[in-house]
Structures are given as structure tokens and as C-alpha cells.
Amino acid sequence: MYDSANPLLVVFWLIVSVVLLVANWKIFTKAGKPGWAILIPIYNVIVMLQIVKKPLWWIIMLLIPGVNVVFVILIIYNLCLSFGQPAWHVIPALLVSFVYYPYLAFSSASYKG
């Protein structure tokens, strides 16, 4: 039987969450935005849209089921480009984000705008 409160699973997800939090904080600061903004729901999306230079009305598109998947992919694609990464980096960013975001945050990649 599956135990949804498996302590190892909880610890694993806590570690992944902290790693992604720290990585996103660093990505925000590399882009000249306040790192703490990643902690504030909705505001973190606004700041991310500023980083990738997309209009604020995209938030509405993120609320529409199905359409939001396309717009999230576009945001991640533009985030990769904003840091001077090749377009194909959207694939690892989507598939192994828990590895890619720390790479983007702590590599020599700099924000190009």
C-alpha cells in the first residue's frame, strides 16, 4: 500500500523545494530584481514577466487551463534566451528543472535582458 506521508519522500521534496527556491532567488538577483520576490505569490510571476520582457496581461493567459501550459513554456524559453542560453535549453529546463535552474543560477550565464 502506498504511504503518502513517507518521511523520505517528504525530505526529498523539501530538499528539492529549497534548492529551487535558492536557485530562483539567485536568478532574480542576477536579473537585477529583488530575490525575495520569489517568495511572494503572483508578484513572483510579475517579476518573472519583467525579467523575460513580456507584458503583464500574460498573467491572464496563465489562468486559462491548457493555454497556461503554452505560456509557461514561452516564459521558460524566454528566460533561457534572457540569460544567453541556446533555445534548446528549454528542454532540460522543462524536463529536469531541479537541475537546470541551479545550473542557470550558479553558472557563468549572465542576464542579457
Backbone as CSV, one residue per row, in Angstrom:
resi,resn,N_x,N_y,N_z,CA_x,CA_y,CA_z,C_x,C_y,C_z
1,MET,0.839,-1.185,0.000,0.000,0.000,0.000,0.883,1.248,0.000
2,TYR,0.446,2.245,-0.710,1.193,3.489,-0.833,0.977,4.360,0.392
3,ASP,2.077,4.797,0.978,2.006,5.670,2.152,2.336,7.090,1.708
4,SER,1.347,7.950,1.682,1.541,9.308,1.170,2.389,10.178,2.086
5,ALA,2.598,9.746,3.321,3.379,10.540,4.265,4.748,9.896,4.511
6,ASN,5.298,9.250,3.504,6.600,8.624,3.622,7.631,9.695,3.979
7,PRO,8.307,9.548,5.124,9.255,10.582,5.556,10.376,10.841,4.555
8,LEU,10.856,9.804,3.875,11.923,10.014,2.889,11.436,10.848,1.716
9,LEU,10.200,10.612,1.308,9.623,11.383,0.214,9.440,12.847,0.625
10,VAL,9.003,13.056,1.839,8.821,14.420,2.353,10.160,15.142,2.402
11,VAL,11.187,14.479,2.908,12.522,15.092,2.984,13.049,15.391,1.586
12,PHE,12.860,14.456,0.655,13.304,14.666,-0.721,12.658,15.910,-1.319
13,TRP,11.353,16.035,-1.181,10.655,17.177,-1.760,11.002,18.481,-1.051
14,LEU,11.289,18.421,0.236,11.741,19.621,0.938,13.097,20.081,0.403
15,ILE,13.987,19.132,0.179,15.307,19.470,-0.363,15.176,20.068,-1.759
16,VAL,14.383,19.432,-2.618,14.168,19.946,-3.978,13.561,21.346,-3.918
17,SER,12.607,21.551,-3.020,11.959,22.864,-2.895,12.943,23.934,-2.460
18,VAL,13.795,23.631,-1.505,14.784,24.601,-1.035,15.800,24.908,-2.130
19,VAL,16.248,23.877,-2.851,17.206,24.079,-3.948,16.597,24.996,-5.014
20,LEU,15.338,24.741,-5.390,14.686,25.575,-6.406,14.435,26.989,-5.896
21,LEU,14.118,27.130,-4.625,13.929,28.456,-4.042,15.226,29.261,-4.112
22,VAL,16.316,28.651,-3.678,17.614,29.332,-3.702,18.022,29.654,-5.139
23,ALA,17.825,28.715,-6.056,18.195,28.934,-7.454,17.381,30.075,-8.068
24,ASN,16.085,30.086,-7.830,15.251,31.163,-8.375,15.597,32.507,-7.745
25,TRP,15.906,32.506,-6.463,16.331,33.738,-5.788,17.566,34.293,-6.505
26,LYS,18.532,33.426,-6.784,19.761,33.838,-7.456,19.484,34.305,-8.891
27,ILE,18.586,33.629,-9.593,18.216,34.038,-10.949,17.610,35.437,-10.924
28,PHE,16.731,35.692,-9.974,16.128,37.026,-9.854,17.199,38.082,-9.595
29,THR,18.125,37.800,-8.685,19.152,38.797,-8.378,20.105,39.001,-9.551
30,LYS,20.400,37.930,-10.302,21.228,38.079,-11.499,20.561,38.998,-12.521
31,ALA,19.243,38.977,-12.538,18.492,39.807,-13.486,18.234,41.211,-12.935
32,GLY,18.792,41.518,-11.772,18.627,42.854,-11.203,17.307,43.062,-10.476
33,LYS,16.648,41.995,-10.132,15.375,42.068,-9.407,15.606,41.593,-7.981
34,PRO,14.729,41.960,-7.057,14.917,41.502,-5.671,14.676,40.001,-5.552
35,GLY,15.609,39.308,-4.917,15.487,37.866,-4.759,14.286,37.457,-3.932
36,TRP,13.956,38.273,-2.932,12.821,37.946,-2.052,11.509,37.892,-2.819
37,ALA,11.462,38.447,-4.008,10.223,38.463,-4.794,9.755,37.051,-5.132
38,ILE,10.679,36.100,-5.150,10.291,34.719,-5.452,9.377,34.162,-4.368
39,LEU,9.398,34.741,-3.195,8.600,34.243,-2.064,7.150,34.715,-2.088
40,ILE,6.836,35.715,-2.889,5.508,36.321,-2.888,4.698,35.804,-4.071
41,PRO,3.638,35.029,-3.786,2.817,34.512,-4.891,2.248,35.649,-5.749
42,ILE,2.093,35.422,-6.987,1.614,36.333,-8.028,2.668,37.406,-8.329
43,TYR,3.220,38.043,-7.294,4.262,39.040,-7.533,5.471,38.380,-8.200
44,ASN,5.778,37.126,-7.816,6.920,36.458,-8.435,6.685,36.233,-9.931
45,VAL,5.449,36.032,-10.328,5.127,35.890,-11.749,5.290,37.240,-12.458
46,ILE,4.855,38.304,-11.807,5.011,39.653,-12.364,6.492,39.957,-12.592
47,VAL,7.313,39.650,-11.602,8.754,39.898,-11.725,9.356,39.027,-12.825
48,MET,8.928,37.763,-12.905,9.435,36.883,-13.967,9.069,37.435,-15.341
49,LEU,7.854,37.947,-15.479,7.453,38.551,-16.756,8.301,39.774,-17.073
50,GLN,8.684,40.537,-16.051,9.574,41.678,-16.262,10.955,41.204,-16.723
51,ILE,11.435,40.129,-16.121,12.748,39.587,-16.476,12.771,39.144,-17.942
52,VAL,11.707,38.473,-18.383,11.675,37.981,-19.767,11.071,39.002,-20.727
53,LYS,10.776,40.180,-20.200,10.270,41.300,-21.007,8.982,40.966,-21.756
54,LYS,8.031,40.436,-21.017,6.710,40.124,-21.570,5.666,40.976,-20.860
55,PRO,4.551,41.269,-21.539,3.533,42.155,-20.959,2.806,41.519,-19.763
56,LEU,2.309,42.387,-18.914,1.631,41.958,-17.693,0.354,41.178,-17.973
57,TRP,-0.281,41.405,-19.122,-1.532,40.695,-19.421,-1.317,39.204,-19.608
58,TRP,-0.066,38.757,-19.715,0.207,37.324,-19.811,-0.271,36.579,-18.562
59,ILE,-0.372,37.284,-17.449,-0.880,36.648,-16.219,-2.267,36.076,-16.462
60,ILE,-3.079,36.788,-17.200,-4.436,36.303,-17.509,-4.347,34.997,-18.287
61,MET,-3.406,34.909,-19.222,-3.250,33.697,-20.013,-2.807,32.509,-19.151
62,LEU,-2.096,32.814,-18.066,-1.653,31.756,-17.165,-2.797,31.192,-16.328
63,LEU,-3.934,31.853,-16.339,-5.102,31.380,-15.587,-6.031,30.502,-16.417
64,ILE,-5.779,30.408,-17.710,-6.650,29.640,-18.612,-6.072,28.235,-18.789
65,PRO,-6.811,27.213,-18.357,-6.306,25.837,-18.490,-5.970,25.501,-19.943
66,GLY,-4.861,24.826,-20.115,-4.406,24.452,-21.456,-3.550,25.541,-22.069
67,VAL,-4.083,26.734,-22.116,-3.328,27.880,-22.650,-2.141,28.168,-21.740
68,ASN,-2.333,27.975,-20.427,-1.265,28.273,-19.475,-0.012,27.425,-19.734
69,VAL,-0.185,26.199,-20.202,0.966,25.336,-20.490,1.826,25.962,-21.587
70,VAL,1.187,26.450,-22.624,1.910,27.091,-23.731,2.641,28.335,-23.232
71,PHE,1.986,29.142,-22.417,2.604,30.376,-21.947,3.731,30.122,-20.951
72,VAL,3.618,29.084,-20.151,4.716,28.726,-19.246,5.936,28.301,-20.064
73,ILE,5.719,27.517,-21.103,6.823,27.109,-21.980,7.461,28.334,-22.630
74,LEU,6.639,29.286,-23.067,7.169,30.519,-23.667,7.969,31.337,-22.650
75,ILE,7.504,31.391,-21.421,8.228,32.130,-20.381,9.574,31.468,-20.111
76,ILE,9.589,30.142,-19.987,10.842,29.429,-19.739,11.790,29.583,-20.925
77,TYR,11.256,29.494,-22.136,12.051,29.701,-23.347,12.704,31.084,-23.321
78,ASN,11.919,32.102,-23.026,12.450,33.468,-22.980,13.411,33.674,-21.818
79,LEU,13.213,32.943,-20.721,14.158,33.019,-19.606,15.516,32.478,-20.048
80,CYS,15.515,31.355,-20.749,16.770,30.794,-21.265,17.468,31.793,-22.183
81,LEU,16.720,32.378,-23.094,17.299,33.362,-24.018,17.793,34.602,-23.288
82,SER,17.078,35.021,-22.251,17.467,36.212,-21.486,18.812,36.039,-20.796
83,PHE,19.184,34.787,-20.539,20.472,34.518,-19.908,21.507,34.018,-20.916
84,GLY,21.232,34.248,-22.201,22.188,33.922,-23.243,22.336,32.443,-23.521
85,GLN,21.372,31.656,-23.119,21.425,30.215,-23.355,20.800,29.901,-24.713
86,PRO,21.226,28.804,-25.333,20.626,28.436,-26.625,19.164,28.033,-26.451
87,ALA,18.409,28.143,-27.522,16.968,27.877,-27.472,16.653,26.459,-27.020
88,TRP,17.501,25.497,-27.359,17.213,24.112,-26.989,17.294,23.883,-25.484
89,HIS,17.828,24.825,-24.726,17.899,24.684,-23.270,16.513,24.669,-22.621
90,VAL,15.491,25.031,-23.380,14.133,24.957,-22.837,13.775,23.509,-22.515
91,ILE,14.344,22.560,-23.225,14.025,21.140,-22.992,14.513,20.680,-21.613
92,PRO,15.793,20.846,-21.268,16.181,20.464,-19.905,15.519,21.338,-18.845
93,ALA,15.253,22.600,-19.180,14.581,23.476,-18.208,13.197,22.954,-17.864
94,LEU,12.533,22.347,-18.830,11.202,21.778,-18.590,11.270,20.393,-17.961
95,LEU,12.188,19.567,-18.426,12.212,18.168,-18.004,12.949,17.921,-16.688
96,VAL,14.011,18.655,-16.462,14.780,18.489,-15.222,15.054,19.854,-14.594
97,SER,13.991,20.561,-14.312,14.114,21.922,-13.781,14.887,21.967,-12.470
98,PHE,14.796,20.912,-11.669,15.503,20.893,-10.389,17.021,20.822,-10.577
99,VAL,17.462,20.511,-11.780,18.886,20.537,-12.122,19.209,21.795,-12.927
100,TYR,18.329,22.145,-13.862,18.612,23.254,-14.775,18.603,24.616,-14.082
101,TYR,17.646,24.864,-13.220,17.575,26.171,-12.558,18.806,26.452,-11.690
102,PRO,19.285,25.482,-10.897,20.553,25.742,-10.198,21.725,25.963,-11.159
103,TYR,21.724,25.227,-12.279,22.766,25.449,-13.287,22.714,26.894,-13.774
104,LEU,21.538,27.362,-14.134,21.370,28.721,-14.647,21.765,29.748,-13.576
105,ALA,21.398,29.467,-12.344,21.661,30.406,-11.255,23.144,30.495,-10.912
106,PHE,23.838,29.373,-10.891,25.202,29.362,-10.383,26.278,29.187,-11.460
107,SER,25.862,29.169,-12.715,26.849,29.113,-13.796,27.308,30.529,-14.123
108,SER,28.158,30.646,-15.112,28.654,31.974,-15.506,27.657,32.707,-16.404
109,ALA,26.503,32.102,-16.668,25.494,32.764,-17.510,25.077,34.083,-16.869
110,SER,25.077,35.121,-17.666,24.682,36.431,-17.145,23.431,36.913,-17.867
111,TYR,22.721,37.769,-17.198,21.455,38.289,-17.728,21.739,39.238,-18.882
112,LYS,21.139,38.942,-20.027,21.311,39.768,-21.229,20.135,40.719,-21.429
113,GLY,19.032,40.408,-20.795,17.853,41.259,-20.912,17.020,40.976,-22.123
